[in-house]
């Protein structure tokens, strides 16, 4: 039987998008529209190319008040875990 360790398990994203290969600003627009469909406090996972796409999407969403955490993926990609503000 597994006993709780006191560590919180990460919540699962309510939605996921794979935007690798999607150009700016389309990747930002698609991410923003997906967030608008989610409840406040929900998580969205977005996979996209590292570099400029990662920077533009992360900065734009942070500027809109969302929390964004980046995780590197293989092959020059990154996953952004976005916590929708208001929750």
Secondary structure, 3 states (H helix, E strand, C coil): CCCCCCCCCCCCCCEEEECCCCCCCHHHHHHHHHHHCCCCCCEEEEEEECCHHHHHHHHHHHHCCCEEEEEECCCCEEEEEEECCCC
